[in-house]
Amino acid sequence: MIKRIDFGFISATVSTFRPAEGGVAEHHVVLTCHDGKLPFQQQLDGLLNAYSQLLSGQLQGAVAVLKRYFLSDAANQADAVHASDMSDCAKSIIQQAPLNGTKIALWAYLMEDVTTRVTDSGLYEVAHGAFRHLWNASAHNLAKNSEYQTRLLFNEYVMQLMQEGCTLKDNCIRTWLFVNDIDNNYPGVVTARNRVFFVQGLTEDTHYIASTGIGGRQENAAVLMQLDNYAIAGIKPEQVKHLYAPSRLNRTSDYGVSFERGTRVDYGDRRHVFISGTASINNKGQVVFPGDVLQQAERAWGNIEALLAEAECSFDEVMQMTVYLRDASDYELVKPFFEERMKDKPYVIVGAHVCRPAWLIEMECMAVKEVNNKEFEKL
C-alpha cells in the first residue's frame, strides 16, 4: 500500500507492507519540504509535526527503527535536529542536501508489534519472535585519517556484536559508509574495510556485506567516515542469500573492494531485499555512459532490476529508494525519470559524490515480498 499525504509545505510518502495472515507490519516514510524559502528551523519543525501526525494517524502503533536525516549544512543544522528529535531509535544525521532546493528531508523505517530497547552494547534492538534486529547509526571517531577511523569503527562494531552473541560474518546484513571528501578519503576506507573483513573471515570465497559507500559529511568536519549498520541476531545461514546478477555486474572483489551487490533475507512470512549502492557499471567493472547522467540512471536502474529479479522480486516490491547525484545541477534532468518510475513511492534525491568520479548517479533500495517459507520462523 502506498500513500502520499500533504501537511502544508511538507509532503509524506508512505509505503506499507502488512502480511495477509497477520504479523509485523512495516512502513517506509519519506518526508520532504517543498518551500525552500523557509528558514531551517521552520522546515525542521514542519517536518517533525508532519511525522507526529502520521504516528497519531495512519501509522498509529508503529515505532521507528531507523531515521535518516538528510541535511544541506550539517555543521549548522545537526544540533537543532538533536535538540528537536529526542526519539529513541537508530538516528543517522548526514550532510547530503535534498536537491529540490530545501534544507532537510527524512527517511524513516518503522515497524508494528515489536519491542525496542538500547542494549548494553549500545546497539538499538528491535525484537519480535525468534529475531533481534540490531541497528546502529552515526558511529564515528576522530582518528587521524580515514583508514584509521574506519578500522576503529569496524573493530568497535565487531565488539558490540560479540556482546550480543553475534559476529560480523554471520549476522551483519547491511552497512552504510558515509565518507567526507570521498574523492580523497575513500581509498583509506577501502583498505581498512578489506583488512577488517579478512580478519573476520569475510572473503570473496565466503561472502561480504551489502553496503553503500558514498560521499557524506558529518557535523564535525574532522570526521572522515560515519558508519550505519544493521545485523540480525537469531538468523540462520540458510535464510541469507547474496545477489550477483553476473550478466550485468561483476564481483566487487575484481576491483579491490569488499561488499555484496545485494542481499536477500528470508523469513517464514516475507523476504527482505537490500540492494547496495548501485551505479552505471557493467560486468567487467567499467563505468558505462560516462558524462551522461540519464543514460547512467537507466543503466543503474537496469542493474537493480536484475538484482531484484535474482531475489524473485521486481520494482513492484520496492518500498524505499535513495538516489545520490554527484552534480546538483543534474537534478532537473533526472527528476522526471524518478517521478515516472517511482510515482508516489518513498524516495529522495540528494547530493553526494559517488566513489568513482565518473559515476554521476547512484541508487539503493529496500524491498519486501510476501512469501510462505514453512521452514523458517516468521519475522
C-alpha positions in Angstrom: 0.0 0.0 0.0 1.3 3.4 -1.0 0.0 6.8 0.1 1.0 10.4 -0.3 -0.2 12.9 2.3 0.4 16.6 2.4 0.8 18.6 5.6 1.0 22.2 4.5 4.5 22.7 3.0 5.6 19.1 4.0 4.8 16.0 1.8 4.9 12.5 3.2 5.0 9.4 1.0 4.3 6.1 2.9 4.7 2.5 1.7 3.3 -0.2 3.9 3.8 -4.0 4.0 1.2 -5.9 6.0 1.2 -9.7 5.7 -2.1 -11.3 4.8 -2.0 -13.6 7.8 -1.1 -11.0 10.4 2.3 -10.3 12.0 4.7 -7.4 11.9 3.7 -4.6 9.7 6.5 -2.4 8.1 6.4 1.1 6.9 8.8 3.3 5.0 8.2 7.1 5.1 10.0 9.9 3.2 9.1 13.4 4.3 10.2 16.3 2.2 9.7 20.1 2.3 8.5 21.9 -0.8 9.2 25.5 0.2 13.0 26.2 0.1 12.5 29.8 1.1 11.7 28.9 4.7 14.5 29.0 7.4 15.9 25.7 8.5 14.2 25.6 11.9 10.8 26.2 10.3 11.4 23.4 7.8 12.5 21.1 10.6 9.5 22.0 12.8 7.1 21.4 9.9 8.7 18.0 9.1 8.6 16.8 12.8 5.0 18.0 13.1 4.0 16.0 10.0 5.8 13.0 11.3 4.0 13.3 14.6 0.6 13.5 12.8 1.5 10.3 10.9 2.3 8.5 14.2 -1.1 9.5 15.7 -2.9 8.7 12.5 -2.0 6.4 9.6 1.0 4.9 11.4 -0.6 4.6 14.9 1.1 1.8 16.8 4.3 1.9 14.7 7.7 2.6 16.2 10.8 4.0 14.4 13.6 1.5 13.7 15.8 3.8 11.7 15.7 7.5 10.9 18.0 9.2 8.4 18.1 13.0 8.2 19.5 14.5 5.0 20.8 18.0 5.7 22.1 20.7 3.5 24.6 22.0 6.1 25.2 19.6 9.0 27.6 21.8 10.8 24.9 24.4 11.3 21.8 22.2 11.4 22.6 18.9 13.2 22.4 20.4 16.7 18.9 21.6 16.0 17.9 18.1 14.9 19.4 16.6 18.1 17.5 19.1 20.2 14.2 18.7 18.4 14.1 15.0 17.9 14.6 13.1 21.1 13.1 9.8 19.8 14.7 6.6 20.8 15.8 4.8 17.6 18.9 4.4 15.4 19.3 8.0 14.2 21.5 8.8 11.3 22.3 12.5 10.5 24.3 13.3 7.4 25.0 16.2 5.1 23.6 15.1 1.8 21.5 18.1 0.7 18.0 17.4 -0.7 18.2 18.5 -4.3 14.7 20.0 -4.5 16.2 23.3 -3.1 15.3 22.7 0.5 17.4 22.1 3.6 16.1 18.9 5.1 14.5 15.5 4.3 13.8 12.5 6.4 13.6 8.8 5.6 12.0 6.7 8.5 11.7 2.9 8.7 9.0 1.8 11.2 7.5 -1.4 12.5 4.5 -2.5 14.5 4.1 -5.2 17.2 7.8 -5.2 18.2 9.6 -4.4 21.4 12.6 -2.0 21.3 15.4 -1.0 23.6 19.0 0.2 23.6 21.2 -2.8 24.6 24.3 -2.6 26.9 26.4 -2.8 23.7 24.9 0.5 22.5 23.0 -1.1 19.6 19.3 -0.4 19.1 17.4 -3.7 19.4 14.0 -4.3 17.7 12.7 -7.7 18.8 9.9 -10.0 17.7 9.6 -13.7 17.8 12.9 -15.5 17.2 14.8 -12.5 15.9 16.5 -9.4 17.4 17.2 -6.8 14.8 20.2 -4.7 15.8 20.6 -1.2 14.3 23.3 1.4 14.8 23.7 4.8 13.2 26.0 7.8 13.2 29.0 5.9 14.6 32.2 8.0 14.2 35.6 8.8 15.8 38.4 11.3 15.4 41.3 9.2 14.5 44.0 10.8 12.3 42.9 9.6 8.8 40.1 7.8 7.0 41.8 4.4 7.2 42.3 4.6 11.0 38.8 5.9 11.6 37.3 3.1 9.5 39.3 0.4 11.2 38.4 1.6 14.6 34.7 1.9 13.7 34.5 -1.7 12.4 36.6 -3.0 15.3 34.2 -1.3 17.8 31.2 -2.7 15.9 32.7 -6.2 16.0 33.0 -5.9 19.8 29.4 -4.7 20.0 28.2 -7.7 18.0 30.2 -10.0 20.3 28.3 -8.6 23.3 25.1 -9.6 21.5 26.3 -13.1 20.7 26.8 -12.2 17.1 29.6 -11.9 14.5 30.2 -9.6 11.6 30.3 -12.6 9.2 27.2 -14.4 10.4 24.9 -11.6 11.5 25.6 -8.3 9.8 23.3 -7.7 6.8 23.8 -4.1 5.7 26.2 -1.2 6.2 26.3 2.4 5.0 29.7 4.2 4.9 29.4 8.0 4.6 32.8 9.4 3.5 33.8 13.0 3.9 35.6 14.2 0.8 35.2 10.8 -0.8 37.4 11.5 -3.8 40.4 11.7 -1.4 39.4 9.6 1.6 37.7 6.5 0.0 41.0 4.6 -0.6 41.7 4.6 3.1 38.2 3.4 3.9 38.6 0.5 1.4 41.9 -0.5 2.8 40.6 -0.6 6.3 37.4 -2.4 5.5 39.3 -5.1 3.4 41.7 -5.8 6.3 39.0 -6.0 9.0 36.8 -8.2 6.8 39.7 -10.6 6.1 40.4 -10.9 9.8 36.7 -11.6 10.4 36.6 -14.3 7.8 34.8 -12.3 5.1 36.5 -13.0 1.8 35.5 -13.4 -1.9 35.3 -17.2 -1.2 32.8 -16.7 1.7 30.7 -13.5 1.3 30.8 -9.8 2.1 28.0 -7.5 3.3 25.5 -5.4 1.3 26.7 -1.8 1.6 26.7 1.8 0.3 29.9 3.7 0.3 29.0 7.3 -0.6 30.0 10.9 0.0 28.6 12.5 3.1 29.7 14.8 5.8 29.1 14.6 9.5 28.6 17.8 11.5 32.2 17.7 12.6 34.5 18.2 9.6 37.2 16.1 11.3 35.0 13.1 11.0 36.1 11.4 7.7 33.8 8.4 7.9 30.4 7.8 9.5 29.1 4.2 9.8 25.5 3.0 10.0 24.8 -0.7 10.2 22.2 -3.5 10.6 22.5 -7.0 11.9 20.1 -9.8 12.9 20.6 -12.0 16.0 18.9 -15.4 15.5 19.2 -15.5 11.8 20.4 -18.8 10.2 22.8 -19.0 7.3 20.3 -20.7 5.0 18.0 -17.7 5.4 20.5 -15.3 3.8 21.4 -15.3 0.1 23.7 -12.8 -1.7 22.8 -11.3 -5.1 25.2 -11.0 -8.1 23.4 -10.5 -11.4 26.5 -11.6 -13.3 25.1 -10.8 -16.7 25.2 -7.1 -15.8 27.6 -6.8 -12.8 31.0 -8.1 -11.8 32.1 -9.2 -8.3 33.3 -6.1 -6.3 36.5 -8.0 -5.4 37.5 -7.8 -9.0 38.4 -4.2 -8.4 39.7 -4.4 -4.9 36.6 -3.6 -2.7 34.6 -5.8 -0.4 30.8 -5.6 -0.5 27.9 -7.5 -1.9 25.7 -6.1 -4.7 22.6 -7.1 -2.7 21.4 -9.5 0.0 18.0 -11.2 0.5 16.8 -12.4 3.8 14.0 -15.0 4.0 11.6 -15.4 6.9 8.5 -17.5 7.2 6.2 -14.8 6.0 8.3 -12.4 3.9 11.5 -11.8 2.0 13.6 -8.7 2.7 15.9 -7.5 -0.1 18.7 -5.0 0.5 20.2 -3.5 -2.7 23.6 -1.9 -2.2 24.5 1.5 -3.7 24.4 0.7 -7.5 25.8 2.8 -10.3 26.3 2.6 -14.1 28.6 -0.3 -14.2 28.9 -3.4 -16.5 30.1 -6.9 -15.7 33.7 -6.0 -16.4 33.7 -3.3 -13.7 33.7 -0.5 -16.2 31.8 2.8 -16.0 29.1 2.8 -18.6 27.9 6.0 -20.3 30.5 8.5 -18.9 29.3 12.1 -18.9 25.6 11.2 -19.5 23.5 11.2 -16.3 20.3 10.0 -17.9 21.9 7.0 -19.6 23.7 6.3 -16.3 20.4 6.4 -14.5 18.9 3.9 -17.0 21.9 1.5 -16.6 21.8 1.7 -12.8 18.1 1.1 -12.8 18.5 -2.0 -15.0 21.3 -3.3 -12.8 19.0 -3.0 -9.7 16.2 -4.6 -11.7 18.5 -7.6 -12.4 19.4 -7.9 -8.8 15.8 -7.8 -7.7 14.9 -10.5 -10.3 17.6 -12.7 -8.8 15.7 -12.4 -5.5 12.5 -13.2 -7.3 11.3 -9.6 -6.9 10.7 -6.6 -9.0 10.3 -2.9 -8.5 6.7 -3.6 -7.5 8.1 -4.8 -4.2 10.5 -1.8 -3.6 9.5 0.1 -0.5 12.1 2.9 -0.5 14.8 4.3 -2.6 17.6 6.8 -2.1 19.2 8.4 -5.1 22.6 10.1 -5.0 23.7 12.7 -7.5 27.3 13.9 -7.9 26.3 17.2 -9.6 23.3 19.0 -8.1 22.7 20.7 -11.5 21.6 17.2 -12.8 18.6 17.2 -10.5 16.2 18.7 -13.1 17.4 16.2 -15.7 16.7 13.1 -13.6 13.7 14.3 -11.6 11.2 13.2 -14.4 12.9 9.8 -14.6 12.1 9.0 -11.0 8.8 10.7 -10.9 7.6 8.4 -13.7 9.1 5.2 -12.3 8.7 5.6 -8.5 5.4 7.6 -8.7 4.3 8.0 -5.1 6.7 5.5 -3.6 9.0 6.9 -0.9 12.2 8.1 -2.4 14.6 11.1 -2.0 17.2 12.6 -4.3 20.2 14.0 -2.5 23.6 15.5 -3.4 26.6 13.1 -2.8 29.7 12.2 -4.6 29.9 8.6 -5.7 33.1 6.6 -5.0 34.3 7.0 -8.7 34.3 10.5 -10.1 33.0 9.2 -13.5 29.8 8.0 -11.8 27.2 10.8 -11.9 24.5 8.9 -10.1 24.0 6.0 -7.7 20.9 4.5 -6.1 20.0 2.0 -3.5 16.7 0.5 -2.3 14.9 -1.9 0.1 12.2 -4.3 -1.0 9.8 -6.7 0.8 7.8 -9.5 -0.6 5.2 -11.8 1.0 6.3 -15.5 0.9 5.4 -18.7 2.7 8.6 -20.4 3.9 7.4 -23.1 6.3 11.0 -24.0 7.2 11.7 -20.6 8.6 10.3 -18.6 11.6 8.1 -15.6 10.8 9.5 -12.1 11.3 
